[in-house]
């Protein structure tokens, strides 16, 4: 089997990926502190003010990163990969990857860019980002986006979820989804790099991955 380095990601994809990574990390750290102020000063301190500010900035960055990723999926001059996220096609191919990961099969089909479990998990991340934004806005008691006077704009989310305490639980559960996803995502990249020797982990820095070019 011959393999060669194939350009998997353009610079736009790489930058957008790392913007979302930093934004999610910032949201998790500041979210933990807002929920449990573990540094001296407590809820009314300057540290809390900065944590809240950073939380908002990270949230805006994450939403912008999602918008840019969707734009690239449809309009990128490098690789318009929106077809790789077909819900029906990926669901149909889930048994192929599940069988492989459960060691019931020795191999799996070759997929263009993402295997079906990857594509579905990335779609889930997009939905989680939107849900995190909605629940976060519903929990905020200030102005919309921090500076637009619009009190109560997202209170309907609280009503839909059963009240503000329930919204807070959902917001925290979404945070844990991001944590679990990130751990699995990095783990799978490391495993693919070590087992398949395809430079998966390195590709998100360099843009290049080793791909099979012939049977």
Secondary structure, 3 states (H helix, E strand, C coil): CCEEEEECCCHHHHHHHHHHHHHHHHHHHHHHHHHCCCCCCHHHCHHHHHHHHHHHHHHHHHHHHHHHHHHHHHHCCCCCCHHHHCHHHHHHHHHHHHHHHCCCCCCCCCCCCCCHHHHHHHHHHHHHHHHHHHHHHHHCCCCECCCECCCCCCHHHHHHHCCHHHHHHHHHHHHHHHHHHHHHHHHHHHHHHHHHCCCHHHHHHHCEEEEECCC
